[in-house]
Amino acid sequence: MTARQVQLITDFRPEIIMITPSYLLTLLDEFERQGIDPRSTSLRVGIFGAEPWTEQMRTEIEQRMDIDVVDIYGLSEVIGPGVSQGCVETKDGLHIWEDHFYPEVIDPIEENVLADGEHGELLFTSLTKEAMPIIRYRTRDLTRLLPGTARRSMRRMEKVTGRSDDMIILRGVNVFPTQIEEIVLRIADLAPHFQIVLTKRDRMDHLTVRVEASPAADAPSRDVAATALAAGIKDGVGVTVGVDVVDPDTLERSMGKMRRVIDERGR
């Protein structure tokens, strides 16, 4: 389907695309496979949602496509997309439509309300929704509330860094897929396509990052990149992991939301 979608973009020349970031990476690969420069398209703005993504991912896509990338947030239980959105002018978080939704952030363990600026789990209460109103709905998304900037009358929520139910506890250390993504994107000889594989070794949980090499990376460069990734995760996250650098176009591609974590522990 990606080849057809690339054709639609080149034929109809849209200026805005709303998509998951991992699937846009799949489309970028298809553009380059067809010999089309992604920077030559009519696209000017990408609106990304439905999965956590990092500032490093924003930079990667903006540079490869020459577009502005902003975040959009929503939940089907609340309203769908449109609870909050980033602004092209600032790209410093997502302004919440507080005339329709009242946000709170709580400690996900103690469940007490946190002050603006403190990290925790996001809650919403609907103010104008009639068909299915919600009261203090726990989203499981981790963020913090900040003052408005581009839309000064509305508070911002920081980009979602992960979900409380997506957190991996590896030998007592909390690990989020976005932390791994941030480190992968720093290493030039690695592509932004990766998976986290959880297994058991001698009764202990073990994590392996399976990541694609960039097309230009030779065997020695891959070895150096694997060492750099393992060291970066050890220094930045605090856990020892295995790294498996695989050939380009080896890992499953996103056809919507990317499946980052593969749990093979057999519990």
C-alpha atoms as an extended CHARMM CRD file, in Angstrom:
* protein
*
       267  EXT
         1         1  MET       CA              0.0000000000        0.0000000000        0.0000000000  PROA      1               0.0000000000
         2         2  THR       CA              2.8890000000        2.3860000000        0.6260000000  PROA      2               0.0000000000
         3         3  ALA       CA              3.7890000000        2.6450000000       -3.0790000000  PROA      3               0.0000000000
         4         4  ARG       CA              0.1930000000        3.6260000000       -3.8620000000  PROA      4               0.0000000000
         5         5  GLN       CA              0.1760000000        6.2280000000       -1.1010000000  PROA      5               0.0000000000
         6         6  VAL       CA              3.4270000000        7.7430000000       -2.3480000000  PROA      6               0.0000000000
         7         7  GLN       CA              1.8080000000        7.9650000000       -5.7960000000  PROA      7               0.0000000000
         8         8  LEU       CA             -1.2510000000        9.7200000000       -4.3110000000  PROA      8               0.0000000000
         9         9  ILE       CA              0.9660000000       12.2810000000       -2.5870000000  PROA      9               0.0000000000
        10        10  THR       CA              2.8930000000       13.0410000000       -5.7700000000  PROA      10              0.0000000000
        11        11  ASP       CA             -0.2940000000       13.1660000000       -7.8940000000  PROA      11              0.0000000000
        12        12  PHE       CA             -2.6170000000       15.1810000000       -5.6410000000  PROA      12              0.0000000000
        13        13  ARG       CA              0.0650000000       17.3510000000       -4.0350000000  PROA      13              0.0000000000
        14        14  PRO       CA             -1.4270000000       17.8290000000       -0.5500000000  PROA      14              0.0000000000
        15        15  GLU       CA              0.2080000000       20.3400000000        1.7940000000  PROA      15              0.0000000000
        16        16  ILE       CA             -0.7500000000       18.6630000000        5.1000000000  PROA      16              0.0000000000
        17        17  ILE       CA             -0.5190000000       15.0230000000        6.1490000000  PROA      17              0.0000000000
        18        18  MET       CA             -1.9640000000       13.5240000000        9.3530000000  PROA      18              0.0000000000
        19        19  ILE       CA             -0.2780000000       10.2290000000       10.1730000000  PROA      19              0.0000000000
        20        20  THR       CA              1.6340000000        8.2330000000       12.7830000000  PROA      20              0.0000000000
        21        21  PRO       CA              5.3490000000        9.1270000000       12.7580000000  PROA      21              0.0000000000
        22        22  SER       CA              6.4530000000        5.5040000000       12.4040000000  PROA      22              0.0000000000
        23        23  TYR       CA              4.3020000000        5.0780000000        9.2850000000  PROA      23              0.0000000000
        24        24  LEU       CA              5.6660000000        8.2830000000        7.7660000000  PROA      24              0.0000000000
        25        25  LEU       CA              9.1410000000        6.7610000000        8.1390000000  PROA      25              0.0000000000
        26        26  THR       CA              7.8390000000        3.8220000000        6.0990000000  PROA      26              0.0000000000
        27        27  LEU       CA              6.6150000000        6.2430000000        3.4170000000  PROA      27              0.0000000000
        28        28  LEU       CA              9.9660000000        8.0560000000        3.4740000000  PROA      28              0.0000000000
        29        29  ASP       CA             11.7450000000        4.7830000000        2.7620000000  PROA      29              0.0000000000
        30        30  GLU       CA              9.3690000000        4.1670000000       -0.1470000000  PROA      30              0.0000000000
        31        31  PHE       CA              9.9950000000        7.6520000000       -1.5850000000  PROA      31              0.0000000000
        32        32  GLU       CA             13.7220000000        6.9950000000       -1.5520000000  PROA      32              0.0000000000
        33        33  ARG       CA             13.2680000000        3.4700000000       -2.9370000000  PROA      33              0.0000000000
        34        34  GLN       CA             11.4270000000        4.9860000000       -5.9270000000  PROA      34              0.0000000000
        35        35  GLY       CA             14.1430000000        7.6060000000       -6.4220000000  PROA      35              0.0000000000
        36        36  ILE       CA             11.8920000000       10.5000000000       -5.3490000000  PROA      36              0.0000000000
        37        37  ASP       CA             13.4080000000       13.2020000000       -3.1640000000  PROA      37              0.0000000000
        38        38  PRO       CA             11.0030000000       13.5560000000       -0.1960000000  PROA      38              0.0000000000
        39        39  ARG       CA             11.9490000000       17.2330000000        0.0450000000  PROA      39              0.0000000000
        40        40  SER       CA             10.4790000000       17.8220000000       -3.4140000000  PROA      40              0.0000000000
        41        41  THR       CA              6.8830000000       16.9830000000       -2.4460000000  PROA      41              0.0000000000
        42        42  SER       CA              4.1160000000       19.5370000000       -1.8800000000  PROA      42              0.0000000000
        43        43  LEU       CA              3.8890000000       18.6250000000        1.8140000000  PROA      43              0.0000000000
        44        44  ARG       CA              4.5180000000       21.4920000000        4.2000000000  PROA      44              0.0000000000
        45        45  VAL       CA              3.1430000000       20.2980000000        7.5550000000  PROA      45              0.0000000000
        46        46  GLY       CA              3.0040000000       16.8800000000        9.1900000000  PROA      46              0.0000000000
        47        47  ILE       CA              0.5390000000       16.3100000000       12.0530000000  PROA      47              0.0000000000
        48        48  PHE       CA              1.6110000000       13.2660000000       14.0500000000  PROA      48              0.0000000000
        49        49  GLY       CA             -0.2920000000       11.3640000000       16.6950000000  PROA      49              0.0000000000
        50        50  ALA       CA             -1.4520000000        7.9830000000       18.0520000000  PROA      50              0.0000000000
        51        51  GLU       CA              1.9630000000        6.9420000000       19.4220000000  PROA      51              0.0000000000
        52        52  PRO       CA              4.7550000000        8.4900000000       21.5190000000  PROA      52              0.0000000000
        53        53  TRP       CA              7.6410000000       10.0110000000       19.5570000000  PROA      53              0.0000000000
        54        54  THR       CA             10.6830000000       12.0790000000       20.3980000000  PROA      54              0.0000000000
        55        55  GLU       CA             12.1690000000       15.4350000000       19.4280000000  PROA      55              0.0000000000
        56        56  GLN       CA             14.9290000000       13.4880000000       17.6880000000  PROA      56              0.0000000000
        57        57  MET       CA             12.2260000000       11.8910000000       15.5070000000  PROA      57              0.0000000000
        58        58  ARG       CA             10.8600000000       15.3650000000       14.6990000000  PROA      58              0.0000000000
        59        59  THR       CA             14.3220000000       16.5320000000       13.6200000000  PROA      59              0.0000000000
        60        60  GLU       CA             14.9230000000       13.4040000000       11.5300000000  PROA      60              0.0000000000
        61        61  ILE       CA             11.6650000000       13.8050000000        9.5760000000  PROA      61              0.0000000000
        62        62  GLU       CA             11.8270000000       17.5890000000        9.2190000000  PROA      62              0.0000000000
        63        63  GLN       CA             15.3030000000       17.3500000000        7.7250000000  PROA      63              0.0000000000
        64        64  ARG       CA             14.4720000000       14.4770000000        5.3830000000  PROA      64              0.0000000000
        65        65  MET       CA             11.1730000000       15.9950000000        4.1540000000  PROA      65              0.0000000000
        66        66  ASP       CA             11.6890000000       19.7680000000        4.6070000000  PROA      66              0.0000000000
        67        67  ILE       CA              8.3850000000       20.1200000000        6.4690000000  PROA      67              0.0000000000
        68        68  ASP       CA              7.1840000000       21.4120000000        9.8330000000  PROA      68              0.0000000000
        69        69  VAL       CA              6.1220000000       18.6440000000       12.2120000000  PROA      69              0.0000000000
        70        70  VAL       CA              3.6290000000       19.1340000000       15.0540000000  PROA      70              0.0000000000
        71        71  ASP       CA              1.9850000000       16.7890000000       17.5360000000  PROA      71              0.0000000000
        72        72  ILE       CA             -1.7420000000       16.1150000000       17.9640000000  PROA      72              0.0000000000
        73        73  TYR       CA             -3.2870000000       14.3430000000       20.9270000000  PROA      73              0.0000000000
        74        74  GLY       CA             -6.6040000000       12.6330000000       21.4560000000  PROA      74              0.0000000000
        75        75  LEU       CA             -8.3060000000        9.5570000000       22.8510000000  PROA      75              0.0000000000
        76        76  SER       CA            -11.3600000000        7.7870000000       21.4600000000  PROA      76              0.0000000000
        77        77  GLU       CA            -12.8660000000        7.7730000000       24.9620000000  PROA      77              0.0000000000
        78        78  VAL       CA            -12.5650000000       11.5640000000       25.1690000000  PROA      78              0.0000000000
        79        79  ILE       CA            -13.2420000000       12.7920000000       21.6190000000  PROA      79              0.0000000000
        80        80  GLY       CA            -10.6170000000       11.3090000000       19.3080000000  PROA      80              0.0000000000
        81        81  PRO       CA             -7.9310000000       13.5630000000       17.7690000000  PROA      81              0.0000000000
        82        82  GLY       CA             -8.2400000000       17.1930000000       18.7540000000  PROA      82              0.0000000000
        83        83  VAL       CA             -7.9420000000       17.3080000000       22.5380000000  PROA      83              0.0000000000
        84        84  SER       CA             -4.6980000000       19.2440000000       22.1120000000  PROA      84              0.0000000000
        85        85  GLN       CA             -2.2430000000       20.1290000000       19.3650000000  PROA      85              0.0000000000
        86        86  GLY       CA              1.1590000000       21.6830000000       18.8740000000  PROA      86              0.0000000000
        87        87  CYS       CA              1.6730000000       24.9920000000       17.0760000000  PROA      87              0.0000000000
        88        88  VAL       CA              4.0210000000       25.4600000000       14.1290000000  PROA      88              0.0000000000
        89        89  GLU       CA              5.1200000000       28.8240000000       15.5750000000  PROA      89              0.0000000000
        90        90  THR       CA              6.6580000000       27.3620000000       18.7340000000  PROA      90              0.0000000000
        91        91  LYS       CA              6.7250000000       23.5080000000       18.6420000000  PROA      91              0.0000000000
        92        92  ASP       CA              7.0000000000       23.5590000000       22.4190000000  PROA      92              0.0000000000
        93        93  GLY       CA              4.1760000000       21.2640000000       23.4810000000  PROA      93              0.0000000000
        94        94  LEU       CA              0.4800000000       20.8290000000       22.7780000000  PROA      94              0.0000000000
        95        95  HSD       CA             -2.0940000000       23.4670000000       23.6920000000  PROA      95              0.0000000000
        96        96  ILE       CA             -5.1590000000       21.8870000000       25.3220000000  PROA      96              0.0000000000
        97        97  TRP       CA             -8.6250000000       23.0800000000       24.3200000000  PROA      97              0.0000000000
        98        98  GLU       CA             -9.4800000000       23.9370000000       27.9240000000  PROA      98              0.0000000000
        99        99  ASP       CA            -12.8830000000       25.3490000000       26.9760000000  PROA      99              0.0000000000
       100       100  HSD       CA            -13.8860000000       21.7170000000       26.3080000000  PROA      100             0.0000000000
       101       101  PHE       CA            -11.6050000000       19.5990000000       28.5160000000  PROA      101             0.0000000000
       102       102  TYR       CA            -10.3050000000       20.1250000000       32.0480000000  PROA      102             0.0000000000
       103       103  PRO       CA             -6.8370000000       18.5550000000       32.4760000000  PROA      103             0.0000000000
       104       104  GLU       CA             -5.1190000000       17.3300000000       35.6290000000  PROA      104             0.0000000000
       105       105  VAL       CA             -1.8630000000       15.4850000000       36.2570000000  PROA      105             0.0000000000
       106       106  ILE       CA             -1.6190000000       12.9810000000       39.1180000000  PROA      106             0.0000000000
       107       107  ASP       CA              1.0220000000       10.7670000000       40.6500000000  PROA      107             0.0000000000
       108       108  PRO       CA              0.1590000000        7.4040000000       39.0030000000  PROA      108             0.0000000000
       109       109  ILE       CA              0.9830000000        5.5020000000       42.1940000000  PROA      109             0.0000000000
       110       110  GLU       CA             -0.2570000000        7.7680000000       45.0090000000  PROA      110             0.0000000000
       111       111  GLU       CA             -3.0200000000        9.2780000000       42.8010000000  PROA      111             0.0000000000
       112       112  ASN       CA             -2.6460000000       12.7540000000       44.3250000000  PROA      112             0.0000000000
       113       113  VAL       CA             -2.9740000000       15.8060000000       42.0590000000  PROA      113             0.0000000000
       114       114  LEU       CA              0.3660000000       17.3510000000       41.0650000000  PROA      114             0.0000000000
       115       115  ALA       CA              1.1120000000       21.0230000000       40.4980000000  PROA      115             0.0000000000
       116       116  ASP       CA              1.6360000000       22.3850000000       36.9830000000  PROA      116             0.0000000000
       117       117  GLY       CA              5.1770000000       21.5820000000       35.8640000000  PROA      117             0.0000000000
       118       118  GLU       CA              5.3740000000       18.2220000000       37.6500000000  PROA      118             0.0000000000
       119       119  HSD       CA              5.4800000000       14.9850000000       35.6590000000  PROA      119             0.0000000000
       120       120  GLY       CA              2.7550000000       12.4070000000       36.1240000000  PROA      120             0.0000000000
       121       121  GLU       CA             -0.2830000000       10.7590000000       34.5330000000  PROA      121             0.0000000000
       122       122  LEU       CA             -2.7380000000       12.8900000000       32.5590000000  PROA      122             0.0000000000
       123       123  LEU       CA             -6.4620000000       12.9920000000       33.4690000000  PROA      123             0.0000000000
       124       124  PHE       CA             -9.3280000000       14.6520000000       31.6040000000  PROA      124             0.0000000000
       125       125  THR       CA            -12.8210000000       15.7670000000       32.5540000000  PROA      125             0.0000000000
       126       126  SER       CA            -15.1080000000       16.7670000000       29.6720000000  PROA      126             0.0000000000
       127       127  LEU       CA            -16.8690000000       20.1340000000       30.0090000000  PROA      127             0.0000000000
       128       128  THR       CA            -19.1040000000       20.2490000000       26.9190000000  PROA      128             0.0000000000
       129       129  LYS       CA            -19.4330000000       16.6250000000       25.7730000000  PROA      129             0.0000000000
       130       130  GLU       CA            -23.0340000000       15.3920000000       26.1190000000  PROA      130             0.0000000000
       131       131  ALA       CA            -23.3060000000       11.9030000000       24.6130000000  PROA      131             0.0000000000
       132       132  MET       CA            -20.6470000000       10.2820000000       26.8130000000  PROA      132             0.0000000000
       133       133  PRO       CA            -19.2820000000       12.7060000000       29.3990000000  PROA      133             0.0000000000
       134       134  ILE       CA            -16.1850000000       11.6450000000       31.3280000000  PROA      134             0.0000000000
       135       135  ILE       CA            -15.0280000000       12.6200000000       34.8100000000  PROA      135             0.0000000000
       136       136  ARG       CA            -11.3290000000       12.4370000000       35.7250000000  PROA      136             0.0000000000
       137       137  TYR       CA            -10.5730000000        9.8750000000       33.0220000000  PROA      137             0.0000000000
       138       138  ARG       CA             -7.1160000000        8.3370000000       33.4890000000  PROA      138             0.0000000000
       139       139  THR       CA             -5.3160000000        8.3410000000       30.1390000000  PROA      139             0.0000000000
       140       140  ARG       CA             -2.1950000000        6.3960000000       31.3280000000  PROA      140             0.0000000000
       141       141  ASP       CA             -0.1390000000        8.9410000000       29.3250000000  PROA      141             0.0000000000
       142       142  LEU       CA              2.8080000000       10.5740000000       31.1140000000  PROA      142             0.0000000000
       143       143  THR       CA              3.3600000000       14.3130000000       30.7260000000  PROA      143             0.0000000000
       144       144  ARG       CA              3.1630000000       17.6240000000       32.6160000000  PROA      144             0.0000000000
       145       145  LEU       CA              1.1080000000       20.8290000000       32.3320000000  PROA      145             0.0000000000
       146       146  LEU       CA              2.7940000000       24.1140000000       31.3650000000  PROA      146             0.0000000000
       147       147  PRO       CA              1.6930000000       27.7290000000       30.7340000000  PROA      147             0.0000000000
       148       148  GLY       CA              0.4400000000       28.6410000000       27.2560000000  PROA      148             0.0000000000
       149       149  THR       CA              2.7480000000       30.2510000000       24.7050000000  PROA      149             0.0000000000
       150       150  ALA       CA              1.4840000000       30.4780000000       21.1150000000  PROA      150             0.0000000000
       151       151  ARG       CA             -2.1110000000       30.1640000000       22.4340000000  PROA      151             0.0000000000
       152       152  ARG       CA             -1.7090000000       32.0210000000       25.7240000000  PROA      152             0.0000000000
       153       153  SER       CA             -5.2400000000       31.4180000000       27.0170000000  PROA      153             0.0000000000
       154       154  MET       CA             -4.7630000000       27.6220000000       26.9180000000  PROA      154             0.0000000000
       155       155  ARG       CA             -2.2820000000       25.6110000000       28.9680000000  PROA      155             0.0000000000
       156       156  ARG       CA              0.1400000000       23.2800000000       27.2380000000  PROA      156             0.0000000000
       157       157  MET       CA              0.8390000000       19.6290000000       27.8840000000  PROA      157             0.0000000000
       158       158  GLU       CA              4.3940000000       18.5010000000       27.2630000000  PROA      158             0.0000000000
       159       159  LYS       CA              4.9130000000       15.9040000000       24.5490000000  PROA      159             0.0000000000
       160       160  VAL       CA              3.8730000000       12.5060000000       25.9270000000  PROA      160             0.0000000000
       161       161  THR       CA              7.0300000000       10.6520000000       26.9510000000  PROA      161             0.0000000000
       162       162  GLY       CA              5.3910000000        7.2610000000       27.3720000000  PROA      162             0.0000000000
       163       163  ARG       CA              2.5360000000        5.4410000000       29.0330000000  PROA      163             0.0000000000
       164       164  SER       CA              2.4050000000        4.0770000000       32.5370000000  PROA      164             0.0000000000
       165       165  ASP       CA              1.2420000000        0.7330000000       31.0950000000  PROA      165             0.0000000000
       166       166  ASP       CA              3.9960000000        0.6970000000       28.4000000000  PROA      166             0.0000000000
       167       167  MET       CA              6.7640000000        0.9570000000       30.9630000000  PROA      167             0.0000000000
       168       168  ILE       CA              9.2190000000       -1.9510000000       31.0210000000  PROA      168             0.0000000000
       169       169  ILE       CA             10.7190000000       -2.7770000000       34.4150000000  PROA      169             0.0000000000
       170       170  LEU       CA             14.0720000000       -4.4040000000       33.6790000000  PROA      170             0.0000000000
       171       171  ARG       CA             16.0010000000       -5.5750000000       36.7230000000  PROA      171             0.0000000000
       172       172  GLY       CA             14.4370000000       -2.8140000000       38.7990000000  PROA      172             0.0000000000
       173       173  VAL       CA             14.9390000000        0.0010000000       36.2620000000  PROA      173             0.0000000000
       174       174  ASN       CA             12.0190000000        1.7150000000       34.4890000000  PROA      174             0.0000000000
       175       175  VAL       CA             12.5420000000        1.7240000000       30.7050000000  PROA      175             0.0000000000
       176       176  PHE       CA             10.3720000000        3.4340000000       28.0770000000  PROA      176             0.0000000000
       177       177  PRO       CA             10.6190000000        2.7960000000       24.3060000000  PROA      177             0.0000000000
       178       178  THR       CA             11.0120000000        6.5500000000       23.6920000000  PROA      178             0.0000000000
       179       179  GLN       CA             14.2510000000        6.5110000000       25.7160000000  PROA      179             0.0000000000
       180       180  ILE       CA             15.6440000000        3.8570000000       23.3650000000  PROA      180             0.0000000000
       181       181  GLU       CA             14.4230000000        5.7650000000       20.2980000000  PROA      181             0.0000000000
       182       182  GLU       CA             16.1830000000        8.9230000000       21.4210000000  PROA      182             0.0000000000
       183       183  ILE       CA             19.5280000000        7.1180000000       21.6490000000  PROA      183             0.0000000000
       184       184  VAL       CA             19.0760000000        5.1950000000       18.3680000000  PROA      184             0.0000000000
       185       185  LEU       CA             18.4910000000        8.4450000000       16.4800000000  PROA      185             0.0000000000
       186       186  ARG       CA             21.7710000000        9.9130000000       17.7460000000  PROA      186             0.0000000000
       187       187  ILE       CA             23.8550000000        7.2540000000       15.9710000000  PROA      187             0.0000000000
       188       188  ALA       CA             24.4910000000        7.9950000000       12.3010000000  PROA      188             0.0000000000
       189       189  ASP       CA             24.9740000000        4.4020000000       11.1050000000  PROA      189             0.0000000000
       190       190  LEU       CA             21.6160000000        3.2410000000       12.5080000000  PROA      190             0.0000000000
       191       191  ALA       CA             18.2110000000        3.6580000000       10.8460000000  PROA      191             0.0000000000
       192       192  PRO       CA             15.2080000000        4.8090000000       12.9360000000  PROA      192             0.0000000000
       193       193  HSD       CA             13.5700000000        1.3620000000       12.6800000000  PROA      193             0.0000000000
       194       194  PHE       CA             13.9690000000       -0.7120000000       15.8380000000  PROA      194             0.0000000000
       195       195  GLN       CA             12.2280000000       -3.1990000000       18.1090000000  PROA      195             0.0000000000
       196       196  ILE       CA             12.6720000000       -4.1050000000       21.7660000000  PROA      196             0.0000000000
       197       197  VAL       CA             12.7150000000       -7.8600000000       22.3940000000  PROA      197             0.0000000000
       198       198  LEU       CA             12.2150000000       -9.1790000000       25.9450000000  PROA      198             0.0000000000
       199       199  THR       CA             13.3910000000      -12.7050000000       26.7920000000  PROA      199             0.0000000000
       200       200  LYS       CA             14.3600000000      -14.7930000000       29.8360000000  PROA      200             0.0000000000
       201       201  ARG       CA             17.9630000000      -15.8210000000       30.5060000000  PROA      201             0.0000000000
       202       202  ASP       CA             18.7610000000      -17.8620000000       33.6280000000  PROA      202             0.0000000000
       203       203  ARG       CA             15.5080000000      -16.6910000000       35.2390000000  PROA      203             0.0000000000
       204       204  MET       CA             16.3950000000      -13.0440000000       34.5970000000  PROA      204             0.0000000000
       205       205  ASP       CA             14.6770000000      -10.6760000000       32.1800000000  PROA      205             0.0000000000
       206       206  HSD       CA             16.8710000000       -9.6950000000       29.2400000000  PROA      206             0.0000000000
       207       207  LEU       CA             16.3060000000       -6.8980000000       26.7300000000  PROA      207             0.0000000000
       208       208  THR       CA             17.7070000000       -6.8620000000       23.1940000000  PROA      208             0.0000000000
       209       209  VAL       CA             17.3810000000       -3.8620000000       20.8880000000  PROA      209             0.0000000000
       210       210  ARG       CA             16.9940000000       -5.1040000000       17.3340000000  PROA      210             0.0000000000
       211       211  VAL       CA             17.7560000000       -2.1570000000       15.0320000000  PROA      211             0.0000000000
       212       212  GLU       CA             18.3410000000       -1.7220000000       11.3120000000  PROA      212             0.0000000000
       213       213  ALA       CA             21.6410000000       -0.4440000000        9.9660000000  PROA      213             0.0000000000
       214       214  SER       CA             21.5650000000        2.5540000000        7.6660000000  PROA      214             0.0000000000
       215       215  PRO       CA             22.0020000000        1.5480000000        3.9920000000  PROA      215             0.0000000000
       216       216  ALA       CA             25.5280000000        3.0040000000        3.8210000000  PROA      216             0.0000000000
       217       217  ALA       CA             26.8520000000        1.2670000000        6.9470000000  PROA      217             0.0000000000
       218       218  ASP       CA             29.4150000000       -1.4910000000        6.3240000000  PROA      218             0.0000000000
       219       219  ALA       CA             30.1600000000       -4.3770000000        8.7410000000  PROA      219             0.0000000000
       220       220  PRO       CA             32.7950000000       -2.5280000000       10.8360000000  PROA      220             0.0000000000
       221       221  SER       CA             30.5140000000        0.5260000000       11.0820000000  PROA      221             0.0000000000
       222       222  ARG       CA             27.6610000000       -1.6860000000       12.2900000000  PROA      222             0.0000000000
       223       223  ASP       CA             29.8510000000       -3.1230000000       15.0460000000  PROA      223             0.0000000000
       224       224  VAL       CA             30.8480000000        0.3600000000       16.1840000000  PROA      224             0.0000000000
       225       225  ALA       CA             27.1970000000        1.4930000000       16.1000000000  PROA      225             0.0000000000
       226       226  ALA       CA             26.0820000000       -1.5280000000       18.1660000000  PROA      226             0.0000000000
       227       227  THR       CA             28.7230000000       -0.7800000000       20.7980000000  PROA      227             0.0000000000
       228       228  ALA       CA             27.7340000000        2.8970000000       20.8560000000  PROA      228             0.0000000000
       229       229  LEU       CA             24.0420000000        2.0550000000       21.2690000000  PROA      229             0.0000000000
       230       230  ALA       CA             24.6560000000       -0.3890000000       24.1260000000  PROA      230             0.0000000000
       231       231  ALA       CA             26.8770000000        2.1710000000       25.8580000000  PROA      231             0.0000000000
       232       232  GLY       CA             24.3690000000        4.9730000000       25.3000000000  PROA      232             0.0000000000
       233       233  ILE       CA             21.5590000000        2.9280000000       26.8470000000  PROA      233             0.0000000000
       234       234  LYS       CA             23.7540000000        1.9320000000       29.7820000000  PROA      234             0.0000000000
       235       235  ASP       CA             24.7520000000        5.5470000000       30.4230000000  PROA      235             0.0000000000
       236       236  GLY       CA             21.3910000000        7.1590000000       29.6700000000  PROA      236             0.0000000000
       237       237  VAL       CA             18.8800000000        4.6200000000       30.9860000000  PROA      237             0.0000000000
       238       238  GLY       CA             20.9720000000        2.6360000000       33.4350000000  PROA      238             0.0000000000
       239       239  VAL       CA             20.5050000000       -0.9130000000       32.1240000000  PROA      239             0.0000000000
       240       240  THR       CA             22.6880000000       -3.3660000000       30.2390000000  PROA      240             0.0000000000
       241       241  VAL       CA             21.0650000000       -4.5880000000       27.0250000000  PROA      241             0.0000000000
       242       242  GLY       CA             21.9720000000       -6.6270000000       23.9850000000  PROA      242             0.0000000000
       243       243  VAL       CA             22.0740000000       -4.9910000000       20.5610000000  PROA      243             0.0000000000
       244       244  ASP       CA             21.4260000000       -6.7630000000       17.2750000000  PROA      244             0.0000000000
       245       245  VAL       CA             22.0860000000       -4.6090000000       14.1950000000  PROA      245             0.0000000000
       246       246  VAL       CA             20.2320000000       -6.1420000000       11.2520000000  PROA      246             0.0000000000
       247       247  ASP       CA             20.1270000000       -5.4510000000        7.5150000000  PROA      247             0.0000000000
       248       248  PRO       CA             18.0530000000       -2.5580000000        6.1480000000  PROA      248             0.0000000000
       249       249  ASP       CA             14.3800000000       -3.3730000000        5.4000000000  PROA      249             0.0000000000
       250       250  THR       CA             14.4970000000       -6.3710000000        7.7480000000  PROA      250             0.0000000000
       251       251  LEU       CA             12.1330000000       -5.3090000000       10.5360000000  PROA      251             0.0000000000
       252       252  GLU       CA              8.3640000000       -5.1570000000       10.3370000000  PROA      252             0.0000000000
       253       253  ARG       CA              7.1710000000       -1.8100000000        9.0000000000  PROA      253             0.0000000000
       254       254  SER       CA              4.3980000000        0.2210000000       10.5840000000  PROA      254             0.0000000000
       255       255  MET       CA              1.0120000000        0.0810000000        8.8910000000  PROA      255             0.0000000000
       256       256  GLY       CA             -0.4490000000        2.3160000000       11.5800000000  PROA      256             0.0000000000
       257       257  LYS       CA              0.8790000000        2.1520000000       15.1190000000  PROA      257             0.0000000000
       258       258  MET       CA              4.3520000000        0.6650000000       15.4280000000  PROA      258             0.0000000000
       259       259  ARG       CA              4.7200000000       -2.4500000000       17.5940000000  PROA      259             0.0000000000
       260       260  ARG       CA              7.9180000000       -1.5480000000       19.4250000000  PROA      260             0.0000000000
       261       261  VAL       CA              7.9730000000       -4.1850000000       22.1780000000  PROA      261             0.0000000000
       262       262  ILE       CA              8.0110000000       -7.9450000000       21.5370000000  PROA      262             0.0000000000
       263       263  ASP       CA              7.6720000000       -9.9630000000       24.7230000000  PROA      263             0.0000000000
       264       264  GLU       CA              9.0100000000      -13.4940000000       24.3500000000  PROA      264             0.0000000000
       265       265  ARG       CA              9.2740000000      -14.2630000000       28.0640000000  PROA      265             0.0000000000
       266       266  GLY       CA              6.3650000000      -16.7280000000       27.9330000000  PROA      266             0.0000000000
       267       267  ARG       CA              4.6980000000      -15.6750000000       31.1570000000  PROA      267             0.0000000000
